[in-house]
Amino acid sequence: MDTRLSRKSLGLSAGDAHLIRNAGGIVTDDVLRSLLISHYMLGTNEFVVINHTDCGLLKATEEELQETIGAKAELHNPIRFHAFLDPAQNVRDQLTKLAGQTWVRKDNVKVRGFVFDVQTGFLSEIAR
């Protein structure tokens, strides 16, 4: 979701990749829906999960987010915000979620993960 990570910073041009952004780079049901469409209808054969340093979800616990956002937004049915402490571990967790999908097979989809350092502008690949 961070605007510091752009097509340009990734060396991409328009049309090179489908970008699905959400807070925390979380593999949600909606992300899976979009990936299914991208893969089966549009031919995408590589998925990349990228988290970044200085992420807002690193700055509060799930409970703090529930309290703060829930109160301000007057949420009556709490939602999960997916707070985490370590971007690299969160990437591993999201890669594990993707690997657990029966339709994500090594023979048809390559899955990789990275952490973008907002200070240096560098991407570090994260092994599952």
Helices and strands as residue ranges (DSSP letters): G 23-25, H 29-42, E 46-52, G 56-58, H 62-72, H 87-99, E 110-116, E 123-126
